[in-house]
Amino acid sequence: MRYLVTWEFKREDMEKLIAKELKYQEIIKKNPEKYPKNVIPIHMVDADTVVTVWDVDNPEQIANKILYMLPEGKAKIVPIFEASEMIKLMMQAKK
């Protein structure tokens, strides 16, 4: 399943978060199954918010990433799916 992820943080924590993210990139090379996969690169929204899209195989991957980024990073996570899937479900419901 895919998720839209918005990370918020305090500007004064930016250096800590950058260091954590760089270390995280090394960690996921060793244990990729433990964490969500970024579908798109992380994008800046403003000075204290970034967004990405995750591909997740199980909920533990989400928990592992959130716990890793705490306390500096706070995530809002929303499940997303392709519009074509919604259209297919709507058409099936009409039958």
C-alpha positions as a Markdown table, in Angstrom:
| # | Residue | x | y | z |
|---|---|---|---|---|
| 1 | Met | 0.0 | 0.0 | 0.0 |
| 2 | Arg | 1.1 | 3.5 | -0.6 |
| 3 | Tyr | 1.1 | 6.5 | 1.7 |
| 4 | Leu | 1.5 | 10.2 | 1.4 |
| 5 | Val | 3.9 | 11.3 | 4.2 |
| 6 | Thr | 4.3 | 14.8 | 5.5 |
| 7 | Trp | 7.1 | 15.3 | 7.9 |
| 8 | Glu | 7.1 | 18.5 | 10.1 |
| 9 | Phe | 10.0 | 19.6 | 12.2 |
| 10 | Lys | 11.5 | 22.6 | 14.0 |
| 11 | Arg | 14.1 | 24.5 | 12.0 |
| 12 | Glu | 16.5 | 24.3 | 14.8 |
| 13 | Asp | 16.4 | 20.5 | 14.4 |
| 14 | Met | 17.2 | 20.5 | 10.7 |
| 15 | Glu | 20.9 | 19.5 | 11.1 |
| 16 | Lys | 20.0 | 16.6 | 13.4 |
| 17 | Leu | 17.4 | 15.4 | 10.9 |
| 18 | Ile | 19.7 | 15.7 | 8.0 |
| 19 | Ala | 22.3 | 13.6 | 9.9 |
| 20 | Lys | 19.6 | 11.0 | 10.8 |
| 21 | Glu | 18.4 | 10.8 | 7.2 |
| 22 | Leu | 22.0 | 10.3 | 5.9 |
| 23 | Lys | 22.5 | 7.5 | 8.5 |
| 24 | Tyr | 19.1 | 6.1 | 7.6 |
| 25 | Gln | 20.1 | 5.8 | 4.0 |
| 26 | Glu | 23.0 | 3.5 | 5.1 |
| 27 | Ile | 20.7 | 1.5 | 7.4 |
| 28 | Ile | 18.1 | 0.7 | 4.7 |
| 29 | Lys | 20.9 | -0.6 | 2.5 |
| 30 | Lys | 21.5 | -3.3 | 5.1 |
| 31 | Asn | 17.8 | -3.9 | 6.1 |
| 32 | Pro | 15.6 | -2.7 | 3.3 |
| 33 | Glu | 12.7 | -4.9 | 4.4 |
| 34 | Lys | 12.5 | -3.2 | 7.8 |
| 35 | Tyr | 11.5 | 0.2 | 6.5 |
| 36 | Pro | 9.1 | 1.8 | 3.9 |
| 37 | Lys | 10.4 | 2.4 | 0.4 |
| 38 | Asn | 10.3 | 6.0 | -0.9 |
| 39 | Val | 8.4 | 6.0 | -4.2 |
| 40 | Ile | 9.5 | 9.6 | -4.9 |
| 41 | Pro | 12.4 | 11.5 | -3.5 |
| 42 | Ile | 11.8 | 13.7 | -0.4 |
| 43 | His | 10.5 | 17.1 | -1.5 |
| 44 | Met | 10.6 | 20.4 | 0.5 |
| 45 | Val | 7.2 | 22.1 | 1.0 |
| 46 | Asp | 8.5 | 24.9 | 3.1 |
| 47 | Ala | 11.3 | 25.6 | 5.6 |
| 48 | Asp | 10.0 | 23.1 | 8.1 |
| 49 | Thr | 8.0 | 20.6 | 6.1 |
| 50 | Val | 8.9 | 17.8 | 3.6 |
| 51 | Val | 6.8 | 15.3 | 1.8 |
| 52 | Thr | 7.3 | 11.9 | 0.1 |
| 53 | Val | 5.3 | 8.8 | -0.9 |
| 54 | Trp | 6.0 | 5.5 | 0.7 |
| 55 | Asp | 5.4 | 2.0 | -0.6 |
| 56 | Val | 4.7 | -0.2 | 2.5 |
| 57 | Asp | 4.5 | -4.0 | 2.8 |
| 58 | Asn | 3.6 | -4.1 | 6.4 |
| 59 | Pro | 2.7 | -1.6 | 9.2 |
| 60 | Glu | 5.9 | -2.4 | 11.1 |
| 61 | Gln | 7.8 | -0.6 | 8.4 |
| 62 | Ile | 5.9 | 2.6 | 9.2 |
| 63 | Ala | 6.4 | 2.2 | 12.9 |
| 64 | Asn | 10.2 | 1.6 | 12.4 |
| 65 | Lys | 10.6 | 4.8 | 10.4 |
| 66 | Ile | 8.6 | 6.9 | 12.8 |
| 67 | Leu | 10.5 | 5.6 | 15.8 |
| 68 | Tyr | 13.8 | 6.3 | 14.1 |
| 69 | Met | 12.9 | 9.9 | 13.3 |
| 70 | Leu | 11.5 | 10.8 | 16.7 |
| 71 | Pro | 11.7 | 13.1 | 18.5 |
| 72 | Glu | 12.7 | 15.7 | 15.9 |
| 73 | Gly | 10.5 | 14.6 | 13.0 |
| 74 | Lys | 6.7 | 14.3 | 13.3 |
| 75 | Ala | 4.9 | 12.5 | 10.5 |
| 76 | Lys | 1.4 | 12.7 | 9.1 |
| 77 | Ile | 0.6 | 9.6 | 7.1 |
| 78 | Val | -2.3 | 9.2 | 4.7 |
| 79 | Pro | -3.1 | 6.1 | 2.7 |
| 80 | Ile | -3.4 | 6.8 | -1.1 |
| 81 | Phe | -4.3 | 4.7 | -4.1 |
| 82 | Glu | -4.6 | 5.1 | -7.8 |
| 83 | Ala | -7.7 | 6.8 | -9.1 |
| 84 | Ser | -8.2 | 3.9 | -11.5 |
| 85 | Glu | -8.7 | 1.6 | -8.5 |
| 86 | Met | -11.4 | 3.9 | -7.1 |
| 87 | Ile | -13.1 | 4.0 | -10.5 |
| 88 | Lys | -13.0 | 0.2 | -10.8 |
| 89 | Leu | -14.6 | -0.1 | -7.3 |
| 90 | Met | -17.3 | 2.4 | -8.1 |
| 91 | Met | -18.2 | 0.6 | -11.3 |
| 92 | Gln | -18.4 | -2.7 | -9.5 |
| 93 | Ala | -20.6 | -1.2 | -6.8 |
| 94 | Lys | -23.1 | -0.1 | -9.4 |
| 95 | Lys | -23.6 | -3.6 | -10.7 |
